[in-house]
């Protein structure tokens, strides 16, 4: 099924969502970005900015991509889940983020995403490419920033429009997200807080970093 995404301006994201983002002030920096070539790398950058307050510039992103993938800045291709986890570990080792427990699962559900965002954590989902058409068979990374009663609010780094933000009805979120029977996400949780969270998430088949 093809989805025409409901793009919204940053000012249309409700305070109920923004108030739970640890560094919502960096939303305006994300709004100005237009030249990403890797949705995984862009999602990682957004996580660092919104969850940890770590502002990563384009030059640093380019260096990261080359180091992780061996490809030049202009070459196509992303960093993938392995690259995302490697870079989170690098940020941890450099002292830019606290010690982390990285949740990576193929069997997630919308309730888990809601629980994570309520606690101020920002999951990266991997979904089918249902952007404006279904011409590509590739999957796509984007962030789930939060929920209100009716909608999930997401950040799509591949969007060519300025806002990058869209919303999807909660009742359709799982349908939008699921890919080949999988519901995949990564979320970085401080190790000091994960002990209470994991039992509440009731994960099946999760992978620790």
ZINOR-V669566 format. One line per field, one symbol per residue. ss: DSSP state (2 for helix, 1 for strand, 0 for the rest). psi: psi as a letter, one per 30 degrees, with the letter a starting at -180 (. if undefined). A space follows every 10 residues. Layout:
ss = ???
psi = ???
This chain:
ss = 0000011102 2200222200 0002222222 2000000022 2222222222 2000000222 2222222220 0000000002 2222222222 2220000001 1111101002 2222222200 0001111100 0000000011 1111111000 1111100000 0000111112 2222222010 0111111111 2222222222 200000100
psi = kkkjkiklle ffklfeeeff keifffefee efkfgkgjee eeeeeeeeee efgjjkleee eeeeeeeefg llefklkafl eeeeeeeeee eeffgfllkl jjkjlghlle eeeeeeefgg kjkkljllii dfahfkfllk klkjfalaef lkklkjffkf leefkllkke fgeeeeekjh gkjklkkjkk efffeeeeee fhkkglkl.
